[in-house]
């Protein structure tokens, strides 16, 4: 989800149940979803519409990088001088960037990137990220295994 701070939206138990079900299968028909959450199809449709319109959730397709030939995944820590937002925006514009964070601490920007192989990762970091105006140093953390990946914030 995008980084703009939005209005706080308090979820009730039904909203949370709808979101949990959609996290399992984002294409579940309202006819199958409604008995699971205890509402009519029309009421579920309204709730889903409200949750998406207010930016509380998105229903998206998630790809498997390995099945697409993208076998090298890494976190890149980036130290910056000058405008951190400009560097973060430039890194975010790179096709290989999965997500980009502005942070406090050792690195000013953290980026998760996915590449076809180590040679592509080297080219990305050495030739493109390090050439961004304001980047002073980078450190690459190779991801050996994804142990956990969830998108269930606020529904537990």
Steps between C-alpha positions, in 0.01 A plus 500: 500500500612855436674705762264798538358511850126445485213543739497235774221254433391274786413148389223307667504120526307459174743725309789295639331174402440627145863606466629168638287305249615720210862449606450127449322545165454850361267367230250325730146578381282705734256206503767285667637779717170617649419186708858493632468850644129493589372768261294507182676515164392862458634595843833327430523675162443837674760423767763396242428812295533724807825333611657538156375854438638618835837340424478254788571208266580411143425177320803424279675214324825387659754332274762240586838647396659158454239393245580817303874428488586752773718292730710766677334697775680749724460789738714801414589744776576844358674789678408841362623854515247772417136435425410148613156523335654565158728197532214281623285611205780422254550154650123439502490579128735208425312201359682258734384681816227315683470746784699797620509642851641822644649405836683636801822335611796357313336537158283781371324280244430125492386336180397145425602410146445193284729416209554213258846413638804636686634670186175696467516588870857625459399714201203640691696595810831601344384673183156635582443540875851628578472751215192667650590852614530502879582130551819479706515124565306178469498166678335194350334234713427189292172334591563128527148397600170674562396364838181701541298738285160618621269785420267469800568828680214612720280193453634277777 
